[in-house]
Structure formats: C-alpha cells, structure tokens
Amino acid sequence: MRNVTDSMRRVRMLALAGAILALLPLAAEARDVMHVQWRELSMVTGHTVRIFLQGGSITGKAGAVEADALVVDVRKTGDGHQYPKGELRVPRERLHRIEIETKGKFFRVSGTIGAGIVAVPVGIATSIYGIDHCDFWSGYCSHGHSIGGIAAAVGISAAGIAAGYFAGNALDKRWTVIEIVP
C-alpha cells in the first residue's frame, strides 16, 4: 500500500512541475517597448523584424534605413499578393510600430545543463543495464562493456543535451516592440 501512495505522490509532483514549466513560454512572451526616432532606427538593421501593415503582416531581415523607407527582405508574409516575398520598401509614413526579435541566453544555458544532468545518467544506465545486461545491484559486468553500449550511452547523452539546447533556444527568443516617435 505504501508503494501506491508514494507513486501517487510522485505523479502529483510531476504534474505540478509540468504545470509550472508550461507557464515558462508565457513568461517569455512578455514584451518590452522602446521608443525611438527615425534617425535611431538603424539599430534594427540586420535583425529579424515583424511589421503589421494594413492588409497583412510581414516578417524578415531589416536592411537599410533610408530617409523615406525601411528596406526589408521579406521571408514570411500574411498576404503574398500585396506584400510578396523578397525585398520590400516600407514607406516611413506607414511605419509606426516594429517588432524586433531579440535573444537572451538564460534558457539555452539552463536547458543544456539541465538536460545534461538528466541525459548522461540515463545514457549510462541504458548502456550498462539495458544493452550490456550487467548486474544492477553491484554494477559488476563479467563480460565487459560492448561498443554498442558505449555508443548508446554517448548517443543518448548527446541527443538529450542537444534537445535541451534547442528547447532553451526557442524559449530565449523574444519580440521587442519599437514605437517610432516623431
């Protein structure tokens, strides 16, 4: 009976941890707002920007900031007929608000470390106990470790660490709102 109670407690703790982790992307979506003048807009050059225009939105790399327009290499568009992919000049008078993609590093670092803490022991355990069939209690392996076991340990560890990095990378991306003031 005690094992069932412990199992239920573990399931509840995992569910609570999952609920807390599910809220992290919502916290990452919080947006900063910057107010800049047109002459300071060169800060967006070379960055991914998202612009909401009448009839659709565009996303792409910001190019040159000219006196009367912002040049954007459009990669994603809401209306392909009105705003086709490729180079587009967005007139200054139609541009009042831009979102620029910025990136931190907290989630990439913590995701990589956290995944490594979990993936390396799982990879080693899979290798020793699952593939090489060594004695669980003593850790003694009478026939030695196989190349397949070592490859599995390295592969599982590397895949887990890479997954942690890419998950952290997705969480590190933020959109900062830039309002253009006169």
QUIKA-V712104 format. One record per pair of residues at least 6 apart in sequence whose ideal C-beta (glycine too) atoms are under 7 Angstrom apart, sorted by the first residue. I is the first residue (numbers start at 1). GAP is how many residues later the second one is. D is the distance in whole Angstrom. If there is no record, write none. Layout:
I&GAP&D ; I&GAP&D
This chain:
24&147&6 ; 25&146&6 ; 28&143&5 ; 28&146&6 ; 31&144&6 ; 31&145&7 ; 31&146&5 ; 32&144&5 ; 32&145&7 ; 33&144&5 ; 33&146&6 ; 34&142&6 ; 34&144&5 ; 35&144&5 ; 35&146&5 ; 36&142&6 ; 36&144&6 ; 36&145&7 ; 37&144&6 ; 38&54&7 ; 38&142&6 ; 41&24&5 ; 41&29&7 ; 41&139&7 ; 42&23&5 ; 44&18&4 ; 44&54&6 ; 44&56&5 ; 44&134&7 ; 45&17&5 ; 45&18&7 ; 45&19&7 ; 45&20&6 ; 46&15&7 ; 46&16&7 ; 47&15&6 ; 47&53&5 ; 47&54&6 ; 48&11&7 ; 48&13&6 ; 48&53&4 ; 49&11&7 ; 49&13&5 ; 49&23&6 ; 49&49&5 ; 49&50&7 ; 49&51&5 ; 50&7&6 ; 50&9&5 ; 50&49&4 ; 50&125&7 ; 51&6&7 ; 51&7&5 ; 51&21&7 ; 51&39&6 ; 51&44&7 ; 51&47&6 ; 52&45&7 ; 53&30&7 ; 53&41&6 ; 55&24&5 ; 55&27&5 ; 56&21&6 ; 56&22&3 ; 56&23&3 ; 56&26&6 ; 56&27&6 ; 57&21&4 ; 58&14&6 ; 58&16&5 ; 58&19&5 ; 58&25&5 ; 58&30&7 ; 59&16&6 ; 59&17&4 ; 60&12&5 ; 60&13&5 ; 60&14&4 ; 60&15&4 ; 60&16&7 ; 61&12&5 ; 62&8&6 ; 62&10&6 ; 63&8&4 ; 63&9&6 ; 63&10&6 ; 64&7&5 ; 68&23&7 ; 68&24&5 ; 69&20&4 ; 69&21&6 ; 69&22&5 ; 69&23&6 ; 70&20&5 ; 70&25&6 ; 71&16&6 ; 71&18&6 ; 72&16&5 ; 72&18&6 ; 73&14&6 ; 74&9&6 ; 74&11&5 ; 74&12&6 ; 74&14&5 ; 75&10&7 ; 77&6&5 ; 77&7&7 ; 77&8&6 ; 95&85&6 ; 96&83&7 ; 96&84&6 ; 97&80&7 ; 97&82&5 ; 98&80&5 ; 99&76&4 ; 99&77&7 ; 99&78&5 ; 100&76&5 ; 100&78&6 ; 101&72&6 ; 101&74&6 ; 102&72&5 ; 102&74&5 ; 103&69&5 ; 103&70&6 ; 104&68&5 ; 104&70&7 ; 105&67&6 ; 106&66&7 ; 107&61&4 ; 107&64&4 ; 107&65&5 ; 108&57&6 ; 108&60&4 ; 108&61&5 ; 108&64&5 ; 110&58&6 ; 111&53&4 ; 111&54&6 ; 111&56&5 ; 111&57&3 ; 112&49&6 ; 112&52&5 ; 112&53&5 ; 112&56&6 ; 114&50&6 ; 115&45&5 ; 115&46&5 ; 115&48&6 ; 115&49&2 ; 116&45&5 ; 116&48&7 ; 118&42&6 ; 119&37&6 ; 119&38&5 ; 119&41&2 ; 119&42&6 ; 120&37&5 ; 122&34&6 ; 122&38&7 ; 123&29&7 ; 123&30&4 ; 123&31&7 ; 123&33&3 ; 123&34&4 ; 124&29&5 ; 126&26&6 ; 126&27&7 ; 126&30&6 ; 127&22&4 ; 127&23&6 ; 127&25&5 ; 127&26&4 ; 128&6&5 ; 128&13&7 ; 128&21&7 ; 129&7&6 ; 131&15&7 ; 131&17&6 ; 131&18&4 ; 131&21&5 ; 132&9&6 ; 132&13&5 ; 132&14&6 ; 132&17&4 ; 134&6&7 ; 134&7&4
